[in-house]
Amino acid sequence: MKIINITNDASVKVTGTALQGFINTTYDDIVAAFGEPTYTHGDKTNVEWNLEFVIKLQDAPGSFIEEVCVATIYDWKLHSTPSGLYNWHIGGFSNEAVECVYSSLQQKVL
């Protein structure tokens, strides 16, 4: 999987996403990788990123296809935004969302 583009925007359609996994990292590392949160001061979250990844997958030897993967990163039912290490929630339509978030953070932060 190769990530071609990442969009962090309120226009990303996240309705129907569900918890897929977690990533133990810091707020600053998420901002370094994806920019400022899409939303702040939500109902049950302090911050949330709505992300759309355009990814390139190998379909067959020498053949590739592009797909879109949607992910959200968010805190959950906390009094304030965590600044240190925290198990951030990753939402999406499939476990591919977790793969995209992990891959992007590794590339941007390391």
Secondary structure, DSSP 4 states (H G I P E B T S, - for coil): -EEEEEEESTTS--TT-EEEEEEEE-HHHHHHHH-S-SEES-SS-SEEEEEEEEEEEEEETTEEEEEEEEEEEE--S-SS---SSEEEEEEESSTHHHHHHHHHHHHHH-
